[in-house]
Amino acid sequence: MVSAGLVVRSHRAEAGGTIDYRSASSASNGTATSLTIKVPKGVESGDVMVAAVAHRDSADWTRPDGWTRIRGDGNTGLYYKVAGADEPSSYTWTLNQKRSAVGIIVAYSGVDTTNPIEGSSGQFGDVDDQITAPSLKTTIDHTRVIGFYRTNKDTTISKPAAMTERIEIDKSSSKVLAIEAAD
């Protein structure tokens, strides 16, 4: 099980700016050397997209051009990208060997495009049925905490009570892993 969180900062913090959820997309690959995730619907230039990709067993990801790695915990990686004027319809992560994989992309408007990530934390563990997120503290106003949760257990993921689930792939539909994003 993996939990990871990050804080994105508003580019309009001095004016009381808000960060707004735009949309999300997801994909699973069965077993392959790549994972292709569609760009979320309605993404506009200047939106910040955050991707979580996860695979079974050991392998190495190669991220698509333009994506910046935030962190990796176990077999799960977090990446972000500021959307440009001409986004492709999808992005493909590649693996150095065939693996089952899942991924999600969530998109937000109002994020600081120069320095979007205020902080991140995460942990990997496979002890029980509880996914416990490590604490994450922000040092500035006008931010949004986004949580990403992944398990290889045959279950769905329940979001934390104070968060809104944005997207989830449960293991029964992906046949691979369960992964979720909430904010």
Biotite code that builds the C-alpha atoms (Angstrom):
import biotite.structure as struc

atoms = struc.array([
    struc.Atom([0.000, 0.000, 0.000], chain_id="A", res_id=1, res_name="MET", atom_name="CA", element="C"),
    struc.Atom([1.165, 3.487, -0.770], chain_id="A", res_id=2, res_name="VAL", atom_name="CA", element="C"),
    struc.Atom([-0.034, 6.872, 0.334], chain_id="A", res_id=3, res_name="SER", atom_name="CA", element="C"),
    struc.Atom([1.398, 10.114, -0.916], chain_id="A", res_id=4, res_name="ALA", atom_name="CA", element="C"),
    struc.Atom([0.288, 13.673, -0.586], chain_id="A", res_id=5, res_name="GLY", atom_name="CA", element="C"),
    struc.Atom([1.346, 16.953, -2.002], chain_id="A", res_id=6, res_name="LEU", atom_name="CA", element="C"),
    struc.Atom([0.459, 20.584, -1.560], chain_id="A", res_id=7, res_name="VAL", atom_name="CA", element="C"),
    struc.Atom([-0.046, 22.784, -4.592], chain_id="A", res_id=8, res_name="VAL", atom_name="CA", element="C"),
    struc.Atom([0.095, 26.559, -4.175], chain_id="A", res_id=9, res_name="ARG", atom_name="CA", element="C"),
    struc.Atom([-2.107, 29.216, -5.743], chain_id="A", res_id=10, res_name="SER", atom_name="CA", element="C"),
    struc.Atom([-0.497, 31.642, -8.176], chain_id="A", res_id=11, res_name="HIS", atom_name="CA", element="C"),
    struc.Atom([-2.875, 34.321, -6.892], chain_id="A", res_id=12, res_name="ARG", atom_name="CA", element="C"),
    struc.Atom([-2.143, 33.805, -3.183], chain_id="A", res_id=13, res_name="ALA", atom_name="CA", element="C"),
    struc.Atom([-1.604, 37.509, -2.535], chain_id="A", res_id=14, res_name="GLU", atom_name="CA", element="C"),
    struc.Atom([-5.081, 38.259, -3.901], chain_id="A", res_id=15, res_name="ALA", atom_name="CA", element="C"),
    struc.Atom([-6.821, 35.395, -2.099], chain_id="A", res_id=16, res_name="GLY", atom_name="CA", element="C"),
    struc.Atom([-6.678, 33.174, -5.176], chain_id="A", res_id=17, res_name="GLY", atom_name="CA", element="C"),
    struc.Atom([-8.250, 29.761, -5.257], chain_id="A", res_id=18, res_name="THR", atom_name="CA", element="C"),
    struc.Atom([-7.194, 26.474, -6.732], chain_id="A", res_id=19, res_name="ILE", atom_name="CA", element="C"),
    struc.Atom([-10.034, 24.772, -8.592], chain_id="A", res_id=20, res_name="ASP", atom_name="CA", element="C"),
    struc.Atom([-10.343, 21.135, -9.597], chain_id="A", res_id=21, res_name="TYR", atom_name="CA", element="C"),
    struc.Atom([-10.720, 20.854, -13.381], chain_id="A", res_id=22, res_name="ARG", atom_name="CA", element="C"),
    struc.Atom([-11.125, 17.110, -14.160], chain_id="A", res_id=23, res_name="SER", atom_name="CA", element="C"),
    struc.Atom([-9.375, 13.745, -14.042], chain_id="A", res_id=24, res_name="ALA", atom_name="CA", element="C"),
    struc.Atom([-8.619, 10.714, -16.200], chain_id="A", res_id=25, res_name="SER", atom_name="CA", element="C"),
    struc.Atom([-7.347, 7.195, -15.596], chain_id="A", res_id=26, res_name="SER", atom_name="CA", element="C"),
    struc.Atom([-5.955, 4.131, -17.342], chain_id="A", res_id=27, res_name="ALA", atom_name="CA", element="C"),
    struc.Atom([-4.711, 0.602, -16.745], chain_id="A", res_id=28, res_name="SER", atom_name="CA", element="C"),
    struc.Atom([-2.621, -1.522, -19.070], chain_id="A", res_id=29, res_name="ASN", atom_name="CA", element="C"),
    struc.Atom([-3.201, -5.188, -18.136], chain_id="A", res_id=30, res_name="GLY", atom_name="CA", element="C"),
    struc.Atom([0.455, -6.150, -18.620], chain_id="A", res_id=31, res_name="THR", atom_name="CA", element="C"),
    struc.Atom([2.668, -4.161, -20.990], chain_id="A", res_id=32, res_name="ALA", atom_name="CA", element="C"),
    struc.Atom([5.780, -1.982, -21.218], chain_id="A", res_id=33, res_name="THR", atom_name="CA", element="C"),
    struc.Atom([3.755, 1.233, -21.341], chain_id="A", res_id=34, res_name="SER", atom_name="CA", element="C"),
    struc.Atom([0.802, 3.007, -19.767], chain_id="A", res_id=35, res_name="LEU", atom_name="CA", element="C"),
    struc.Atom([-1.103, 5.660, -21.735], chain_id="A", res_id=36, res_name="THR", atom_name="CA", element="C"),
    struc.Atom([-3.369, 8.095, -19.864], chain_id="A", res_id=37, res_name="ILE", atom_name="CA", element="C"),
    struc.Atom([-5.635, 10.580, -21.645], chain_id="A", res_id=38, res_name="LYS", atom_name="CA", element="C"),
    struc.Atom([-5.305, 14.262, -20.812], chain_id="A", res_id=39, res_name="VAL", atom_name="CA", element="C"),
    struc.Atom([-8.271, 15.144, -18.561], chain_id="A", res_id=40, res_name="PRO", atom_name="CA", element="C"),
    struc.Atom([-11.202, 16.802, -20.332], chain_id="A", res_id=41, res_name="LYS", atom_name="CA", element="C"),
    struc.Atom([-11.276, 20.581, -20.418], chain_id="A", res_id=42, res_name="GLY", atom_name="CA", element="C"),
    struc.Atom([-7.586, 21.120, -19.566], chain_id="A", res_id=43, res_name="VAL", atom_name="CA", element="C"),
    struc.Atom([-6.515, 24.641, -20.516], chain_id="A", res_id=44, res_name="GLU", atom_name="CA", element="C"),
    struc.Atom([-3.131, 26.255, -20.980], chain_id="A", res_id=45, res_name="SER", atom_name="CA", element="C"),
    struc.Atom([-1.723, 27.088, -17.538], chain_id="A", res_id=46, res_name="GLY", atom_name="CA", element="C"),
    struc.Atom([-3.558, 24.301, -15.697], chain_id="A", res_id=47, res_name="ASP", atom_name="CA", element="C"),
    struc.Atom([-1.370, 22.047, -13.586], chain_id="A", res_id=48, res_name="VAL", atom_name="CA", element="C"),
    struc.Atom([-1.757, 18.298, -14.117], chain_id="A", res_id=49, res_name="MET", atom_name="CA", element="C"),
    struc.Atom([-0.594, 15.841, -11.467], chain_id="A", res_id=50, res_name="VAL", atom_name="CA", element="C"),
    struc.Atom([-0.140, 12.173, -12.364], chain_id="A", res_id=51, res_name="ALA", atom_name="CA", element="C"),
    struc.Atom([0.196, 9.121, -10.131], chain_id="A", res_id=52, res_name="ALA", atom_name="CA", element="C"),
    struc.Atom([1.404, 5.961, -11.857], chain_id="A", res_id=53, res_name="VAL", atom_name="CA", element="C"),
    struc.Atom([1.900, 2.580, -10.202], chain_id="A", res_id=54, res_name="ALA", atom_name="CA", element="C"),
    struc.Atom([3.015, -0.864, -11.307], chain_id="A", res_id=55, res_name="HIS", atom_name="CA", element="C"),
    struc.Atom([3.371, -4.379, -9.923], chain_id="A", res_id=56, res_name="ARG", atom_name="CA", element="C"),
    struc.Atom([6.770, -5.828, -9.039], chain_id="A", res_id=57, res_name="ASP", atom_name="CA", element="C"),
    struc.Atom([10.063, -4.090, -9.740], chain_id="A", res_id=58, res_name="SER", atom_name="CA", element="C"),
    struc.Atom([10.583, -1.981, -12.856], chain_id="A", res_id=59, res_name="ALA", atom_name="CA", element="C"),
    struc.Atom([11.686, 1.526, -13.796], chain_id="A", res_id=60, res_name="ASP", atom_name="CA", element="C"),
    struc.Atom([9.428, 4.243, -15.257], chain_id="A", res_id=61, res_name="TRP", atom_name="CA", element="C"),
    struc.Atom([10.419, 6.626, -18.013], chain_id="A", res_id=62, res_name="THR", atom_name="CA", element="C"),
    struc.Atom([8.167, 9.668, -17.855], chain_id="A", res_id=63, res_name="ARG", atom_name="CA", element="C"),
    struc.Atom([6.835, 11.529, -20.887], chain_id="A", res_id=64, res_name="PRO", atom_name="CA", element="C"),
    struc.Atom([8.623, 14.701, -22.013], chain_id="A", res_id=65, res_name="ASP", atom_name="CA", element="C"),
    struc.Atom([7.591, 17.759, -20.027], chain_id="A", res_id=66, res_name="GLY", atom_name="CA", element="C"),
    struc.Atom([6.636, 15.908, -16.839], chain_id="A", res_id=67, res_name="TRP", atom_name="CA", element="C"),
    struc.Atom([8.585, 16.600, -13.633], chain_id="A", res_id=68, res_name="THR", atom_name="CA", element="C"),
    struc.Atom([9.026, 13.914, -10.978], chain_id="A", res_id=69, res_name="ARG", atom_name="CA", element="C"),
    struc.Atom([7.732, 14.921, -7.540], chain_id="A", res_id=70, res_name="ILE", atom_name="CA", element="C"),
    struc.Atom([8.472, 11.710, -5.634], chain_id="A", res_id=71, res_name="ARG", atom_name="CA", element="C"),
    struc.Atom([8.434, 7.929, -5.721], chain_id="A", res_id=72, res_name="GLY", atom_name="CA", element="C"),
    struc.Atom([7.275, 5.564, -2.979], chain_id="A", res_id=73, res_name="ASP", atom_name="CA", element="C"),
    struc.Atom([7.538, 1.839, -3.584], chain_id="A", res_id=74, res_name="GLY", atom_name="CA", element="C"),
    struc.Atom([6.251, 1.161, -7.100], chain_id="A", res_id=75, res_name="ASN", atom_name="CA", element="C"),
    struc.Atom([4.296, 4.437, -7.297], chain_id="A", res_id=76, res_name="THR", atom_name="CA", element="C"),
    struc.Atom([5.489, 7.740, -8.763], chain_id="A", res_id=77, res_name="GLY", atom_name="CA", element="C"),
    struc.Atom([4.039, 11.258, -8.693], chain_id="A", res_id=78, res_name="LEU", atom_name="CA", element="C"),
    struc.Atom([4.695, 13.736, -11.506], chain_id="A", res_id=79, res_name="TYR", atom_name="CA", element="C"),
    struc.Atom([3.398, 17.156, -12.548], chain_id="A", res_id=80, res_name="TYR", atom_name="CA", element="C"),
    struc.Atom([3.177, 19.180, -15.747], chain_id="A", res_id=81, res_name="LYS", atom_name="CA", element="C"),
    struc.Atom([1.961, 22.666, -16.554], chain_id="A", res_id=82, res_name="VAL", atom_name="CA", element="C"),
    struc.Atom([-0.392, 22.400, -19.532], chain_id="A", res_id=83, res_name="ALA", atom_name="CA", element="C"),
    struc.Atom([0.640, 24.251, -22.667], chain_id="A", res_id=84, res_name="GLY", atom_name="CA", element="C"),
    struc.Atom([-1.437, 25.676, -25.476], chain_id="A", res_id=85, res_name="ALA", atom_name="CA", element="C"),
    struc.Atom([-1.217, 22.483, -27.570], chain_id="A", res_id=86, res_name="ASP", atom_name="CA", element="C"),
    struc.Atom([-1.532, 19.455, -25.306], chain_id="A", res_id=87, res_name="GLU", atom_name="CA", element="C"),
    struc.Atom([-1.616, 16.022, -26.953], chain_id="A", res_id=88, res_name="PRO", atom_name="CA", element="C"),
    struc.Atom([-4.649, 13.822, -26.345], chain_id="A", res_id=89, res_name="SER", atom_name="CA", element="C"),
    struc.Atom([-2.673, 11.509, -24.021], chain_id="A", res_id=90, res_name="SER", atom_name="CA", element="C"),
    struc.Atom([0.655, 10.846, -22.328], chain_id="A", res_id=91, res_name="TYR", atom_name="CA", element="C"),
    struc.Atom([2.573, 7.559, -22.217], chain_id="A", res_id=92, res_name="THR", atom_name="CA", element="C"),
    struc.Atom([4.826, 6.362, -19.410], chain_id="A", res_id=93, res_name="TRP", atom_name="CA", element="C"),
    struc.Atom([7.123, 3.487, -20.372], chain_id="A", res_id=94, res_name="THR", atom_name="CA", element="C"),
    struc.Atom([8.512, 0.664, -18.245], chain_id="A", res_id=95, res_name="LEU", atom_name="CA", element="C"),
    struc.Atom([11.806, -1.133, -18.737], chain_id="A", res_id=96, res_name="ASN", atom_name="CA", element="C"),
    struc.Atom([9.943, -4.472, -18.622], chain_id="A", res_id=97, res_name="GLN", atom_name="CA", element="C"),
    struc.Atom([6.388, -5.777, -18.925], chain_id="A", res_id=98, res_name="LYS", atom_name="CA", element="C"),
    struc.Atom([4.351, -4.973, -15.815], chain_id="A", res_id=99, res_name="ARG", atom_name="CA", element="C"),
    struc.Atom([0.734, -4.474, -14.838], chain_id="A", res_id=100, res_name="SER", atom_name="CA", element="C"),
    struc.Atom([0.177, -0.762, -14.236], chain_id="A", res_id=101, res_name="ALA", atom_name="CA", element="C"),
    struc.Atom([-2.453, 1.878, -13.443], chain_id="A", res_id=102, res_name="VAL", atom_name="CA", element="C"),
    struc.Atom([-2.384, 5.648, -13.551], chain_id="A", res_id=103, res_name="GLY", atom_name="CA", element="C"),
    struc.Atom([-4.443, 8.761, -12.963], chain_id="A", res_id=104, res_name="ILE", atom_name="CA", element="C"),
    struc.Atom([-4.070, 12.402, -13.905], chain_id="A", res_id=105, res_name="ILE", atom_name="CA", element="C"),
    struc.Atom([-5.877, 15.175, -12.013], chain_id="A", res_id=106, res_name="VAL", atom_name="CA", element="C"),
    struc.Atom([-5.919, 18.739, -13.328], chain_id="A", res_id=107, res_name="ALA", atom_name="CA", element="C"),
    struc.Atom([-6.308, 22.034, -11.446], chain_id="A", res_id=108, res_name="TYR", atom_name="CA", element="C"),
    struc.Atom([-6.585, 25.692, -12.426], chain_id="A", res_id=109, res_name="SER", atom_name="CA", element="C"),
    struc.Atom([-5.279, 28.592, -10.349], chain_id="A", res_id=110, res_name="GLY", atom_name="CA", element="C"),
    struc.Atom([-2.027, 26.834, -9.397], chain_id="A", res_id=111, res_name="VAL", atom_name="CA", element="C"),
    struc.Atom([1.293, 28.695, -9.355], chain_id="A", res_id=112, res_name="ASP", atom_name="CA", element="C"),
    struc.Atom([2.831, 27.529, -12.638], chain_id="A", res_id=113, res_name="THR", atom_name="CA", element="C"),
    struc.Atom([6.371, 28.648, -11.717], chain_id="A", res_id=114, res_name="THR", atom_name="CA", element="C"),
    struc.Atom([6.557, 26.830, -8.369], chain_id="A", res_id=115, res_name="ASN", atom_name="CA", element="C"),
    struc.Atom([3.438, 24.630, -8.130], chain_id="A", res_id=116, res_name="PRO", atom_name="CA", element="C"),
    struc.Atom([4.512, 22.145, -5.445], chain_id="A", res_id=117, res_name="ILE", atom_name="CA", element="C"),
    struc.Atom([4.757, 23.474, -1.875], chain_id="A", res_id=118, res_name="GLU", atom_name="CA", element="C"),
    struc.Atom([5.659, 20.089, -0.391], chain_id="A", res_id=119, res_name="GLY", atom_name="CA", element="C"),
    struc.Atom([5.072, 16.346, -0.501], chain_id="A", res_id=120, res_name="SER", atom_name="CA", element="C"),
    struc.Atom([5.202, 13.279, 1.723], chain_id="A", res_id=121, res_name="SER", atom_name="CA", element="C"),
    struc.Atom([4.573, 9.601, 1.243], chain_id="A", res_id=122, res_name="GLY", atom_name="CA", element="C"),
    struc.Atom([5.159, 6.113, 2.468], chain_id="A", res_id=123, res_name="GLN", atom_name="CA", element="C"),
    struc.Atom([5.117, 2.539, 1.255], chain_id="A", res_id=124, res_name="PHE", atom_name="CA", element="C"),
    struc.Atom([3.909, -0.364, 3.355], chain_id="A", res_id=125, res_name="GLY", atom_name="CA", element="C"),
    struc.Atom([2.103, -3.660, 3.001], chain_id="A", res_id=126, res_name="ASP", atom_name="CA", element="C"),
    struc.Atom([1.288, -4.510, 6.606], chain_id="A", res_id=127, res_name="VAL", atom_name="CA", element="C"),
    struc.Atom([-2.503, -4.384, 6.877], chain_id="A", res_id=128, res_name="ASP", atom_name="CA", element="C"),
    struc.Atom([-5.679, -3.186, 5.204], chain_id="A", res_id=129, res_name="ASP", atom_name="CA", element="C"),
    struc.Atom([-5.288, 0.439, 6.307], chain_id="A", res_id=130, res_name="GLN", atom_name="CA", element="C"),
    struc.Atom([-3.620, 3.041, 4.132], chain_id="A", res_id=131, res_name="ILE", atom_name="CA", element="C"),
    struc.Atom([-2.178, 5.635, 6.482], chain_id="A", res_id=132, res_name="THR", atom_name="CA", element="C"),
    struc.Atom([-1.035, 8.911, 5.014], chain_id="A", res_id=133, res_name="ALA", atom_name="CA", element="C"),
    struc.Atom([1.933, 10.642, 6.621], chain_id="A", res_id=134, res_name="PRO", atom_name="CA", element="C"),
    struc.Atom([1.395, 14.190, 7.814], chain_id="A", res_id=135, res_name="SER", atom_name="CA", element="C"),
    struc.Atom([1.900, 17.051, 5.417], chain_id="A", res_id=136, res_name="LEU", atom_name="CA", element="C"),
    struc.Atom([2.112, 20.667, 6.517], chain_id="A", res_id=137, res_name="LYS", atom_name="CA", element="C"),
    struc.Atom([1.913, 23.760, 4.379], chain_id="A", res_id=138, res_name="THR", atom_name="CA", element="C"),
    struc.Atom([3.724, 26.982, 5.240], chain_id="A", res_id=139, res_name="THR", atom_name="CA", element="C"),
    struc.Atom([1.677, 29.370, 3.094], chain_id="A", res_id=140, res_name="ILE", atom_name="CA", element="C"),
    struc.Atom([-1.988, 30.269, 2.599], chain_id="A", res_id=141, res_name="ASP", atom_name="CA", element="C"),
    struc.Atom([-4.087, 29.455, -0.460], chain_id="A", res_id=142, res_name="HIS", atom_name="CA", element="C"),
    struc.Atom([-2.962, 25.901, -1.053], chain_id="A", res_id=143, res_name="THR", atom_name="CA", element="C"),
    struc.Atom([-4.669, 22.585, -1.698], chain_id="A", res_id=144, res_name="ARG", atom_name="CA", element="C"),
    struc.Atom([-3.629, 19.200, -0.349], chain_id="A", res_id=145, res_name="VAL", atom_name="CA", element="C"),
    struc.Atom([-4.024, 16.331, -2.825], chain_id="A", res_id=146, res_name="ILE", atom_name="CA", element="C"),
    struc.Atom([-3.818, 12.747, -1.597], chain_id="A", res_id=147, res_name="GLY", atom_name="CA", element="C"),
    struc.Atom([-2.948, 9.730, -3.719], chain_id="A", res_id=148, res_name="PHE", atom_name="CA", element="C"),
    struc.Atom([-3.584, 6.205, -2.442], chain_id="A", res_id=149, res_name="TYR", atom_name="CA", element="C"),
    struc.Atom([-2.648, 2.860, -3.996], chain_id="A", res_id=150, res_name="ARG", atom_name="CA", element="C"),
    struc.Atom([-3.089, -0.771, -2.983], chain_id="A", res_id=151, res_name="THR", atom_name="CA", element="C"),
    struc.Atom([-2.703, -4.166, -4.572], chain_id="A", res_id=152, res_name="ASN", atom_name="CA", element="C"),
    struc.Atom([-5.395, -5.590, -2.293], chain_id="A", res_id=153, res_name="LYS", atom_name="CA", element="C"),
    struc.Atom([-8.698, -6.642, -3.852], chain_id="A", res_id=154, res_name="ASP", atom_name="CA", element="C"),
    struc.Atom([-10.648, -3.689, -2.529], chain_id="A", res_id=155, res_name="THR", atom_name="CA", element="C"),
    struc.Atom([-11.827, -0.176, -3.217], chain_id="A", res_id=156, res_name="THR", atom_name="CA", element="C"),
    struc.Atom([-10.201, 2.750, -1.453], chain_id="A", res_id=157, res_name="ILE", atom_name="CA", element="C"),
    struc.Atom([-12.172, 4.911, 0.972], chain_id="A", res_id=158, res_name="SER", atom_name="CA", element="C"),
    struc.Atom([-11.150, 8.551, 0.873], chain_id="A", res_id=159, res_name="LYS", atom_name="CA", element="C"),
    struc.Atom([-10.319, 10.404, 4.089], chain_id="A", res_id=160, res_name="PRO", atom_name="CA", element="C"),
    struc.Atom([-13.428, 11.984, 5.625], chain_id="A", res_id=161, res_name="ALA", atom_name="CA", element="C"),
    struc.Atom([-12.391, 15.596, 5.012], chain_id="A", res_id=162, res_name="ALA", atom_name="CA", element="C"),
    struc.Atom([-11.478, 15.044, 1.341], chain_id="A", res_id=163, res_name="MET", atom_name="CA", element="C"),
    struc.Atom([-13.396, 14.785, -1.928], chain_id="A", res_id=164, res_name="THR", atom_name="CA", element="C"),
    struc.Atom([-12.656, 11.778, -4.120], chain_id="A", res_id=165, res_name="GLU", atom_name="CA", element="C"),
    struc.Atom([-11.717, 12.936, -7.610], chain_id="A", res_id=166, res_name="ARG", atom_name="CA", element="C"),
    struc.Atom([-11.023, 9.621, -9.326], chain_id="A", res_id=167, res_name="ILE", atom_name="CA", element="C"),
    struc.Atom([-10.516, 5.967, -8.440], chain_id="A", res_id=168, res_name="GLU", atom_name="CA", element="C"),
    struc.Atom([-9.669, 2.789, -10.276], chain_id="A", res_id=169, res_name="ILE", atom_name="CA", element="C"),
    struc.Atom([-10.663, -0.195, -8.169], chain_id="A", res_id=170, res_name="ASP", atom_name="CA", element="C"),
    struc.Atom([-8.846, -3.475, -8.540], chain_id="A", res_id=171, res_name="LYS", atom_name="CA", element="C"),
    struc.Atom([-11.944, -5.280, -9.811], chain_id="A", res_id=172, res_name="SER", atom_name="CA", element="C"),
    struc.Atom([-12.092, -3.014, -12.880], chain_id="A", res_id=173, res_name="SER", atom_name="CA", element="C"),
    struc.Atom([-8.352, -2.709, -13.526], chain_id="A", res_id=174, res_name="SER", atom_name="CA", element="C"),
    struc.Atom([-7.466, -6.313, -12.575], chain_id="A", res_id=175, res_name="LYS", atom_name="CA", element="C"),
    struc.Atom([-4.130, -4.792, -11.533], chain_id="A", res_id=176, res_name="VAL", atom_name="CA", element="C"),
    struc.Atom([-4.110, -2.348, -8.612], chain_id="A", res_id=177, res_name="LEU", atom_name="CA", element="C"),
    struc.Atom([-6.451, 0.131, -6.955], chain_id="A", res_id=178, res_name="ALA", atom_name="CA", element="C"),
    struc.Atom([-5.476, 3.824, -7.062], chain_id="A", res_id=179, res_name="ILE", atom_name="CA", element="C"),
    struc.Atom([-7.283, 6.994, -5.991], chain_id="A", res_id=180, res_name="GLU", atom_name="CA", element="C"),
    struc.Atom([-6.857, 10.767, -5.846], chain_id="A", res_id=181, res_name="ALA", atom_name="CA", element="C"),
    struc.Atom([-8.699, 12.983, -3.372], chain_id="A", res_id=182, res_name="ALA", atom_name="CA", element="C"),
    struc.Atom([-8.387, 16.609, -2.266], chain_id="A", res_id=183, res_name="ASP", atom_name="CA", element="C"),
])
